[in-house]
Amino acid sequence: MAKGKLQIDREKFAYAVVANYQPDEKTDLKASKAVLRRFLIAYYLADQFNTLESNHFDQDKGWDFSLLAKGLDQISLH
């Protein structure tokens, strides 16, 4: 088990997600919206991960990766 708190830099993560994304949309406006949507989803996914990590993991005992996997499956952006 890993020890210590893990926090994802939301902005860096979101930029990494969209760095090589090539939207299929034909117009600049639609392509821009697709990139923005992907950036925001990645940003808020990292934010929810950070919250999940802070609230559900006892740092003295380290990470329980099976619990992390279950928690990540339940993250929703609705």
N, C-alpha and C positions, 0 to 999 in steps of 0.2 A: 504494500500500500504506500502511496505517496503521502508525504507530509507537507504541511504548509498550505496557505490559502492560494487558490488559483483564481485569477481574475483575467478576463479577456478584455483587451482594449477595444471597446466597441467600434470606434472610428477606424482604427487600423484594420480590424477584422472586416468591416463593411467595404473598405477600399480594396482589400485583398480579394473579396468575393467578386467585385465588379471589374477588377483590373483587366481581365481578358474576356469579359462577357461581350458577345457579339449578338445583339438582338436581331430578330428576323424581320422586324417591322420595316416598312418601306419609307415612311416619312420621318423626318427629323423629330417632330413632336412626339410621335408614337414611340420611336426608339428612345428618346430622352425619358419619357414616362416609364418605359420598361426598365431602363437602367436605374432610375430613381426608386422605383418600386423594389427592385432587387437590393439596392443599397439600404433602404429603410428596413426591409425584412431582415437582412443580415445584422443591421445595427440593433434592432429590437430583440432578435434572437440571442445575440451576445449579452444584451442587458438582462434578459430573462434567465440566461444561463448563470450570470453573475449573481442574480438574486437567489436562484435555486441553490447555488453553491454556498452562499452565505447563510441561508436559512436551514438547510437540510443536512449539512455535513459537520460533524464534530471534528474540529481541526486537531484536537489532542489525539484522536485515534487514527487520523489519516482518512484517506478517501476510500469509500466503498464503491468500486466501479460498477458493480451490478446495480446498486441503488441509483447511481448517476445515469446509467443507461435507461432505467425505468423512468426517471424524472425527465430526461430529455425527450422521450417518446410522448410525454404528456404536455410539453410546451405547445401552446397554441397562440397564434397572433390574431385571434378574433376579438 
